[in-house]
Amino acid sequence: MAKWAEIQYLYLIGETNVAKREEYITRKRRDEYGVGFCLYEDHYPLSREAMFCEDTPFTPDRYPFD
């Protein structure tokens, strides 16, 4: 979840190039950060725009994998 939150934040603040680079690098990782990122991204697709309306792991009254 840490890398998902980091990359999502980068997209939301307009750091698209940095976000894309981190996303690519993280997808290739085989440790807990890479695997965890892929799991979260499967459930909560990244929004590559300044605003989003989709569910996130931070939606009130929800657990991340409900």
Secondary structure, DSSP 8 states (H G I E B T S, - for coil): -HHHHHHHHHHHTT-HHHHHHHHHHHHH--SHHHHHHHHHHHHS----SS---S--TTSTT--TT-
